[in-house]
């Protein structure tokens, strides 16, 4: 596709002052890996669907399975991943476990992502 390839400099000219300033501010490798892993979680459409549902309402696994037309087992598996990455939290009420988004950051990430792709 024309116009989608990255353009390169025609000459090599390293701007050392800029390079040094940016290198000093670059997060440590371990933090960059954690951030990459965090965003990988958003790479699965089922997990995105679950987050979008939880954006609307707290729900139990049974309700999530019904809304998404999936098995409770499949939903539970994805919720485990989301919980490990601290994207969702749960609370127990009797024999029922309800899931919700961990905090407002997750809502912001989903909303801004949607806004970006629909522009």
C-alpha angles and dihedrals in degrees: 000000000000117000096020099090120098116254121228133209114265091219133034111245118154114204097213097188091055093043093052093046092051094043090056091054097044110113119244117275093250091056092048089052091050090050091049090050090049092055093044087067088064090056094082118081093209091057090046089052090051091050091048091051091048088049086067101040146350108257143180122237091258092056093044090052091050095048093047098038092236137122120270088238092057091047092048091052092054092043089055090057092045091049093049089055090048093242094123135030131196140211130195123229109181106304094341125090116205123202129206138163112285095233147329092283091072092051089050093049093051094043094048091046091053091047091051096051095043096052 
